[in-house]
Amino acid sequence: MSGTDIKEVVREKYGQAALRVQTGGSSCCGATAASGSGCDPITSNLYDSSQAGQVPEEAMLASLGCGNPTALAKLNPGEMVLDLGSGGGIDVLLSAKRVGPTGKAYGLDMTDEMLALANENKRKAGAENVEFLKGEIEHIPLPDNSVDVIISNCVINLSADKDGVLREAFRVLKPGGRFAVSDVVTRGEITEQIRQSVLLWVGCVAGALGDEEYRSKLSAAGFEQIEIEPTRVYRAEDAHEFLSAAGIDVDAVALQVDGKIFSAFVRAVKPADTVAACCGPACRN
């Protein structure tokens, strides 16, 4: 499948999820406003009740993440935060509260329906230090060295150009800036049948990097102090519903997936001694 095909499938799926929330439903069939639960073990029960109370109900219902980067990332007052693939805005709104009025939280998303939902959630939350941008995570519409922290919640695995995403993340981070994302990661061999399924690209599994490959790509982009911390390990029975829906014989591939797929908190740092980009006339002298 080409990168363009993958992007369009992702755009369509997440656009439909946003529309379901806007018409009174949830982003996926099993979610409830009270618990923030999702359709499967990847997306369920990621936010506690205190966090749920800080954002509009629709932001919680639209969550399709695999972790809670705002709970694990260290965010300080006055910092600039960027959420890659911000969806309905839950992680942006939570981040905005933590960086306070002297800081700012950006959300970047390519889906018009999600951006509309996110901006409505921003209005309901009364968040003045939030801005949602339209664009692709492979081409971030922000200047070099402009943000302190990049977060993301189960989105980088959906990109067909992860090297490009990580290079862009490195570019927009300030020297000393932090990369702190939740993502789905694999360990060991995963059958090609699973990796090539369109439905599983959208469901976060087929596009997931192996843990060592993730480290290698972060290092190649220039990052240091790389850590991958598993936060939720999935068993074959957890994957039964979405593998079956993709037409895959779960029993036949159980050993291929059991314990080899997990959500992780991925940390890295842009070196503080990175030379800042120079755009003025002096650079040409």
Contacts in CASP RR format, 6 or more apart in sequence:
PFRMAT RR
TARGET T0000
AUTHOR 0000-0000-0000
METHOD contacts of the structure
MODEL  1
MSGTDIKEVVREKYGQAALRVQTGGSSCCGATAASGSGCDPITSNLYDSS
QAGQVPEEAMLASLGCGNPTALAKLNPGEMVLDLGSGGGIDVLLSAKRVG
PTGKAYGLDMTDEMLALANENKRKAGAENVEFLKGEIEHIPLPDNSVDVI
ISNCVINLSADKDGVLREAFRVLKPGGRFAVSDVVTRGEITEQIRQSVLL
WVGCVAGALGDEEYRSKLSAAGFEQIEIEPTRVYRAEDAHEFLSAAGIDV
DAVALQVDGKIFSAFVRAVKPADTVAACCGPACRN
1 160 0 8 1.000
1 196 0 8 1.000
1 198 0 8 1.000
1 201 0 8 1.000
2 160 0 8 1.000
3 160 0 8 1.000
3 161 0 8 1.000
5 198 0 8 1.000
6 158 0 8 1.000
6 159 0 8 1.000
6 160 0 8 1.000
6 198 0 8 1.000
6 201 0 8 1.000
7 110 0 8 1.000
7 136 0 8 1.000
7 160 0 8 1.000
9 198 0 8 1.000
9 201 0 8 1.000
9 202 0 8 1.000
10 158 0 8 1.000
10 201 0 8 1.000
10 202 0 8 1.000
11 110 0 8 1.000
11 111 0 8 1.000
13 202 0 8 1.000
14 64 0 8 1.000
14 87 0 8 1.000
14 111 0 8 1.000
14 113 0 8 1.000
14 114 0 8 1.000
15 111 0 8 1.000
15 112 0 8 1.000
15 113 0 8 1.000
15 114 0 8 1.000
16 113 0 8 1.000
17 27 0 8 1.000
17 28 0 8 1.000
17 62 0 8 1.000
17 64 0 8 1.000
17 114 0 8 1.000
18 27 0 8 1.000
18 62 0 8 1.000
18 87 0 8 1.000
18 88 0 8 1.000
18 111 0 8 1.000
18 113 0 8 1.000
18 114 0 8 1.000
18 116 0 8 1.000
18 117 0 8 1.000
19 113 0 8 1.000
20 26 0 8 1.000
20 27 0 8 1.000
21 27 0 8 1.000
21 58 0 8 1.000
21 61 0 8 1.000
21 62 0 8 1.000
21 88 0 8 1.000
21 117 0 8 1.000
22 58 0 8 1.000
22 113 0 8 1.000
22 116 0 8 1.000
22 117 0 8 1.000
22 120 0 8 1.000
25 61 0 8 1.000
26 32 0 8 1.000
26 33 0 8 1.000
26 38 0 8 1.000
26 61 0 8 1.000
26 62 0 8 1.000
27 38 0 8 1.000
27 61 0 8 1.000
27 62 0 8 1.000
27 63 0 8 1.000
27 64 0 8 1.000
28 38 0 8 1.000
28 39 0 8 1.000
28 43 0 8 1.000
28 64 0 8 1.000
29 39 0 8 1.000
30 37 0 8 1.000
30 38 0 8 1.000
30 39 0 8 1.000
31 37 0 8 1.000
31 38 0 8 1.000
31 39 0 8 1.000
31 43 0 8 1.000
31 61 0 8 1.000
31 63 0 8 1.000
33 57 0 8 1.000
33 60 0 8 1.000
33 61 0 8 1.000
35 44 0 8 1.000
35 45 0 8 1.000
36 44 0 8 1.000
36 45 0 8 1.000
36 46 0 8 1.000
36 47 0 8 1.000
36 52 0 8 1.000
36 60 0 8 1.000
36 61 0 8 1.000
36 63 0 8 1.000
37 43 0 8 1.000
37 44 0 8 1.000
37 45 0 8 1.000
38 44 0 8 1.000
38 45 0 8 1.000
38 63 0 8 1.000
39 241 0 8 1.000
40 238 0 8 1.000
40 241 0 8 1.000
40 242 0 8 1.000
41 232 0 8 1.000
41 234 0 8 1.000
41 238 0 8 1.000
42 65 0 8 1.000
42 66 0 8 1.000
42 154 0 8 1.000
42 184 0 8 1.000
42 203 0 8 1.000
42 204 0 8 1.000
42 232 0 8 1.000
42 234 0 8 1.000
42 238 0 8 1.000
42 263 0 8 1.000
43 63 0 8 1.000
43 64 0 8 1.000
43 65 0 8 1.000
43 66 0 8 1.000
43 154 0 8 1.000
46 63 0 8 1.000
46 65 0 8 1.000
46 66 0 8 1.000
46 67 0 8 1.000
46 68 0 8 1.000
47 60 0 8 1.000
47 63 0 8 1.000
47 68 0 8 1.000
47 71 0 8 1.000
47 90 0 8 1.000
51 68 0 8 1.000
51 70 0 8 1.000
51 71 0 8 1.000
51 94 0 8 1.000
52 60 0 8 1.000
54 93 0 8 1.000
54 94 0 8 1.000
54 97 0 8 1.000
55 89 0 8 1.000
55 90 0 8 1.000
55 93 0 8 1.000
55 94 0 8 1.000
55 121 0 8 1.000
55 125 0 8 1.000
56 93 0 8 1.000
56 120 0 8 1.000
56 121 0 8 1.000
56 124 0 8 1.000
56 125 0 8 1.000
58 88 0 8 1.000
58 117 0 8 1.000
58 120 0 8 1.000
58 121 0 8 1.000
58 124 0 8 1.000
59 88 0 8 1.000
59 89 0 8 1.000
59 90 0 8 1.000
59 93 0 8 1.000
59 118 0 8 1.000
59 121 0 8 1.000
59 125 0 8 1.000
60 90 0 8 1.000
62 87 0 8 1.000
62 88 0 8 1.000
62 89 0 8 1.000
62 90 0 8 1.000
62 114 0 8 1.000
62 117 0 8 1.000
62 121 0 8 1.000
63 88 0 8 1.000
63 90 0 8 1.000
63 153 0 8 1.000
64 87 0 8 1.000
64 154 0 8 1.000
65 153 0 8 1.000
65 154 0 8 1.000
65 155 0 8 1.000
65 182 0 8 1.000
65 204 0 8 1.000
66 153 0 8 1.000
66 154 0 8 1.000
66 182 0 8 1.000
66 183 0 8 1.000
66 184 0 8 1.000
66 204 0 8 1.000
66 232 0 8 1.000
66 263 0 8 1.000
67 153 0 8 1.000
67 154 0 8 1.000
67 182 0 8 1.000
67 231 0 8 1.000
67 232 0 8 1.000
67 263 0 8 1.000
67 265 0 8 1.000
68 153 0 8 1.000
68 182 0 8 1.000
69 91 0 8 1.000
69 151 0 8 1.000
69 152 0 8 1.000
69 153 0 8 1.000
69 180 0 8 1.000
69 181 0 8 1.000
69 182 0 8 1.000
69 265 0 8 1.000
70 91 0 8 1.000
70 94 0 8 1.000
70 95 0 8 1.000
70 98 0 8 1.000
70 151 0 8 1.000
72 180 0 8 1.000
72 182 0 8 1.000
72 231 0 8 1.000
72 265 0 8 1.000
73 149 0 8 1.000
73 151 0 8 1.000
73 178 0 8 1.000
73 180 0 8 1.000
74 178 0 8 1.000
74 180 0 8 1.000
75 81 0 8 1.000
75 95 0 8 1.000
75 98 0 8 1.000
75 99 0 8 1.000
75 149 0 8 1.000
76 98 0 8 1.000
76 99 0 8 1.000
76 148 0 8 1.000
77 98 0 8 1.000
77 99 0 8 1.000
77 100 0 8 1.000
77 102 0 8 1.000
77 103 0 8 1.000
78 99 0 8 1.000
78 100 0 8 1.000
78 102 0 8 1.000
78 103 0 8 1.000
78 104 0 8 1.000
79 99 0 8 1.000
79 103 0 8 1.000
79 148 0 8 1.000
79 149 0 8 1.000
80 99 0 8 1.000
80 103 0 8 1.000
80 104 0 8 1.000
80 105 0 8 1.000
80 106 0 8 1.000
80 146 0 8 1.000
80 147 0 8 1.000
80 148 0 8 1.000
80 149 0 8 1.000
81 92 0 8 1.000
81 95 0 8 1.000
81 96 0 8 1.000
81 99 0 8 1.000
81 103 0 8 1.000
81 104 0 8 1.000
81 105 0 8 1.000
81 106 0 8 1.000
81 147 0 8 1.000
81 148 0 8 1.000
81 149 0 8 1.000
81 150 0 8 1.000
81 151 0 8 1.000
82 105 0 8 1.000
82 106 0 8 1.000
82 107 0 8 1.000
82 108 0 8 1.000
82 140 0 8 1.000
82 142 0 8 1.000
82 147 0 8 1.000
82 149 0 8 1.000
82 150 0 8 1.000
82 151 0 8 1.000
82 172 0 8 1.000
83 89 0 8 1.000
83 91 0 8 1.000
83 92 0 8 1.000
83 95 0 8 1.000
83 105 0 8 1.000
83 106 0 8 1.000
83 107 0 8 1.000
83 108 0 8 1.000
83 150 0 8 1.000
83 151 0 8 1.000
83 152 0 8 1.000
83 153 0 8 1.000
84 107 0 8 1.000
84 108 0 8 1.000
84 137 0 8 1.000
84 140 0 8 1.000
84 150 0 8 1.000
84 151 0 8 1.000
84 152 0 8 1.000
84 155 0 8 1.000
84 156 0 8 1.000
84 165 0 8 1.000
84 169 0 8 1.000
84 181 0 8 1.000
85 107 0 8 1.000
85 108 0 8 1.000
85 109 0 8 1.000
85 110 0 8 1.000
85 137 0 8 1.000
85 152 0 8 1.000
85 153 0 8 1.000
85 155 0 8 1.000
86 92 0 8 1.000
86 107 0 8 1.000
86 108 0 8 1.000
86 109 0 8 1.000
86 114 0 8 1.000
86 118 0 8 1.000
86 132 0 8 1.000
87 109 0 8 1.000
87 111 0 8 1.000
87 114 0 8 1.000
87 115 0 8 1.000
87 117 0 8 1.000
87 118 0 8 1.000
88 109 0 8 1.000
88 114 0 8 1.000
88 117 0 8 1.000
88 118 0 8 1.000
88 121 0 8 1.000
89 107 0 8 1.000
89 117 0 8 1.000
89 118 0 8 1.000
89 121 0 8 1.000
89 122 0 8 1.000
89 132 0 8 1.000
90 121 0 8 1.000
91 151 0 8 1.000
91 153 0 8 1.000
92 105 0 8 1.000
92 106 0 8 1.000
92 107 0 8 1.000
92 118 0 8 1.000
92 122 0 8 1.000
92 130 0 8 1.000
92 132 0 8 1.000
93 105 0 8 1.000
93 121 0 8 1.000
93 122 0 8 1.000
93 125 0 8 1.000
93 127 0 8 1.000
93 130 0 8 1.000
95 105 0 8 1.000
95 151 0 8 1.000
96 103 0 8 1.000
96 104 0 8 1.000
96 105 0 8 1.000
96 127 0 8 1.000
96 129 0 8 1.000
96 130 0 8 1.000
99 105 0 8 1.000
99 129 0 8 1.000
100 129 0 8 1.000
101 128 0 8 1.000
101 129 0 8 1.000
103 129 0 8 1.000
104 129 0 8 1.000
104 130 0 8 1.000
104 131 0 8 1.000
105 127 0 8 1.000
105 129 0 8 1.000
105 130 0 8 1.000
105 131 0 8 1.000
106 130 0 8 1.000
106 131 0 8 1.000
106 132 0 8 1.000
106 133 0 8 1.000
106 142 0 8 1.000
106 147 0 8 1.000
107 118 0 8 1.000
107 130 0 8 1.000
107 131 0 8 1.000
107 132 0 8 1.000
107 133 0 8 1.000
108 132 0 8 1.000
108 133 0 8 1.000
108 134 0 8 1.000
108 135 0 8 1.000
108 137 0 8 1.000
108 140 0 8 1.000
108 141 0 8 1.000
109 115 0 8 1.000
109 118 0 8 1.000
109 132 0 8 1.000
109 133 0 8 1.000
109 134 0 8 1.000
109 135 0 8 1.000
110 134 0 8 1.000
110 135 0 8 1.000
110 136 0 8 1.000
110 137 0 8 1.000
112 134 0 8 1.000
115 132 0 8 1.000
115 134 0 8 1.000
118 132 0 8 1.000
119 132 0 8 1.000
122 130 0 8 1.000
122 132 0 8 1.000
133 141 0 8 1.000
133 142 0 8 1.000
134 141 0 8 1.000
135 141 0 8 1.000
137 152 0 8 1.000
137 155 0 8 1.000
137 156 0 8 1.000
137 159 0 8 1.000
137 165 0 8 1.000
137 168 0 8 1.000
138 159 0 8 1.000
138 161 0 8 1.000
138 164 0 8 1.000
138 165 0 8 1.000
138 168 0 8 1.000
139 168 0 8 1.000
140 168 0 8 1.000
140 169 0 8 1.000
140 171 0 8 1.000
140 172 0 8 1.000
142 172 0 8 1.000
143 172 0 8 1.000
144 171 0 8 1.000
144 172 0 8 1.000
144 276 0 8 1.000
144 277 0 8 1.000
145 171 0 8 1.000
145 172 0 8 1.000
145 173 0 8 1.000
145 174 0 8 1.000
145 175 0 8 1.000
145 276 0 8 1.000
145 277 0 8 1.000
146 172 0 8 1.000
146 174 0 8 1.000
147 172 0 8 1.000
147 173 0 8 1.000
147 174 0 8 1.000
147 177 0 8 1.000
148 173 0 8 1.000
148 174 0 8 1.000
148 177 0 8 1.000
148 178 0 8 1.000
149 173 0 8 1.000
149 177 0 8 1.000
149 178 0 8 1.000
149 179 0 8 1.000
149 180 0 8 1.000
150 169 0 8 1.000
150 172 0 8 1.000
150 173 0 8 1.000
150 178 0 8 1.000
150 179 0 8 1.000
150 180 0 8 1.000
150 181 0 8 1.000
151 180 0 8 1.000
151 181 0 8 1.000
152 181 0 8 1.000
152 182 0 8 1.000
152 183 0 8 1.000
153 181 0 8 1.000
153 182 0 8 1.000
154 182 0 8 1.000
154 183 0 8 1.000
154 184 0 8 1.000
154 204 0 8 1.000
154 263 0 8 1.000
155 183 0 8 1.000
156 162 0 8 1.000
156 165 0 8 1.000
156 166 0 8 1.000
156 181 0 8 1.000
156 183 0 8 1.000
157 183 0 8 1.000
157 184 0 8 1.000
157 185 0 8 1.000
157 204 0 8 1.000
157 207 0 8 1.000
157 208 0 8 1.000
157 209 0 8 1.000
158 201 0 8 1.000
158 202 0 8 1.000
158 204 0 8 1.000
158 207 0 8 1.000
159 165 0 8 1.000
162 209 0 8 1.000
162 217 0 8 1.000
163 217 0 8 1.000
163 220 0 8 1.000
163 221 0 8 1.000
164 221 0 8 1.000
166 217 0 8 1.000
166 218 0 8 1.000
166 220 0 8 1.000
166 221 0 8 1.000
166 223 0 8 1.000
167 221 0 8 1.000
169 179 0 8 1.000
169 221 0 8 1.000
170 179 0 8 1.000
170 221 0 8 1.000
170 222 0 8 1.000
170 223 0 8 1.000
170 270 0 8 1.000
173 179 0 8 1.000
173 270 0 8 1.000
174 270 0 8 1.000
175 270 0 8 1.000
175 271 0 8 1.000
175 272 0 8 1.000
175 273 0 8 1.000
175 274 0 8 1.000
175 276 0 8 1.000
176 269 0 8 1.000
176 270 0 8 1.000
176 271 0 8 1.000
176 272 0 8 1.000
176 274 0 8 1.000
177 269 0 8 1.000
177 270 0 8 1.000
178 267 0 8 1.000
178 268 0 8 1.000
178 269 0 8 1.000
178 270 0 8 1.000
179 218 0 8 1.000
179 223 0 8 1.000
179 266 0 8 1.000
179 267 0 8 1.000
179 268 0 8 1.000
179 269 0 8 1.000
179 270 0 8 1.000
180 265 0 8 1.000
180 266 0 8 1.000
180 267 0 8 1.000
181 265 0 8 1.000
181 266 0 8 1.000
182 231 0 8 1.000
182 263 0 8 1.000
182 264 0 8 1.000
182 265 0 8 1.000
182 266 0 8 1.000
183 208 0 8 1.000
183 209 0 8 1.000
183 214 0 8 1.000
183 263 0 8 1.000
183 264 0 8 1.000
183 266 0 8 1.000
184 204 0 8 1.000
184 205 0 8 1.000
184 207 0 8 1.000
184 208 0 8 1.000
184 261 0 8 1.000
184 262 0 8 1.000
184 263 0 8 1.000
184 264 0 8 1.000
185 208 0 8 1.000
185 209 0 8 1.000
185 210 0 8 1.000
185 211 0 8 1.000
185 214 0 8 1.000
185 228 0 8 1.000
185 230 0 8 1.000
185 261 0 8 1.000
185 262 0 8 1.000
185 263 0 8 1.000
185 264 0 8 1.000
185 266 0 8 1.000
186 205 0 8 1.000
186 208 0 8 1.000
186 209 0 8 1.000
186 210 0 8 1.000
186 211 0 8 1.000
186 260 0 8 1.000
186 261 0 8 1.000
186 262 0 8 1.000
187 210 0 8 1.000
187 211 0 8 1.000
187 259 0 8 1.000
187 260 0 8 1.000
187 262 0 8 1.000
188 210 0 8 1.000
188 260 0 8 1.000
189 256 0 8 1.000
189 260 0 8 1.000
190 256 0 8 1.000
190 257 0 8 1.000
190 260 0 8 1.000
190 261 0 8 1.000
191 253 0 8 1.000
191 256 0 8 1.000
193 248 0 8 1.000
193 253 0 8 1.000
194 200 0 8 1.000
194 205 0 8 1.000
194 206 0 8 1.000
194 243 0 8 1.000
194 248 0 8 1.000
194 253 0 8 1.000
194 256 0 8 1.000
194 257 0 8 1.000
195 206 0 8 1.000
195 207 0 8 1.000
196 206 0 8 1.000
197 206 0 8 1.000
197 246 0 8 1.000
197 248 0 8 1.000
199 242 0 8 1.000
199 245 0 8 1.000
199 246 0 8 1.000
200 206 0 8 1.000
200 207 0 8 1.000
200 242 0 8 1.000
200 243 0 8 1.000
200 246 0 8 1.000
201 207 0 8 1.000
203 242 0 8 1.000
205 239 0 8 1.000
205 242 0 8 1.000
205 261 0 8 1.000
208 261 0 8 1.000
209 217 0 8 1.000
211 228 0 8 1.000
211 264 0 8 1.000
214 228 0 8 1.000
214 266 0 8 1.000
215 226 0 8 1.000
215 228 0 8 1.000
218 226 0 8 1.000
218 266 0 8 1.000
218 268 0 8 1.000
219 226 0 8 1.000
222 270 0 8 1.000
222 271 0 8 1.000
223 268 0 8 1.000
223 269 0 8 1.000
223 270 0 8 1.000
224 268 0 8 1.000
224 269 0 8 1.000
224 270 0 8 1.000
224 271 0 8 1.000
225 267 0 8 1.000
225 268 0 8 1.000
225 269 0 8 1.000
226 266 0 8 1.000
226 267 0 8 1.000
226 268 0 8 1.000
227 265 0 8 1.000
227 266 0 8 1.000
227 267 0 8 1.000
227 268 0 8 1.000
228 264 0 8 1.000
228 265 0 8 1.000
228 266 0 8 1.000
228 267 0 8 1.000
229 264 0 8 1.000
229 265 0 8 1.000
229 266 0 8 1.000
229 267 0 8 1.000
230 262 0 8 1.000
230 263 0 8 1.000
230 264 0 8 1.000
231 262 0 8 1.000
231 263 0 8 1.000
231 264 0 8 1.000
231 265 0 8 1.000
232 262 0 8 1.000
232 263 0 8 1.000
233 259 0 8 1.000
233 261 0 8 1.000
233 262 0 8 1.000
234 257 0 8 1.000
234 259 0 8 1.000
234 261 0 8 1.000
234 262 0 8 1.000
234 263 0 8 1.000
235 258 0 8 1.000
235 259 0 8 1.000
236 250 0 8 1.000
236 254 0 8 1.000
236 255 0 8 1.000
236 257 0 8 1.000
236 258 0 8 1.000
236 259 0 8 1.000
239 250 0 8 1.000
239 257 0 8 1.000
239 261 0 8 1.000
240 250 0 8 1.000
243 250 0 8 1.000
243 253 0 8 1.000
243 257 0 8 1.000
244 250 0 8 1.000
END
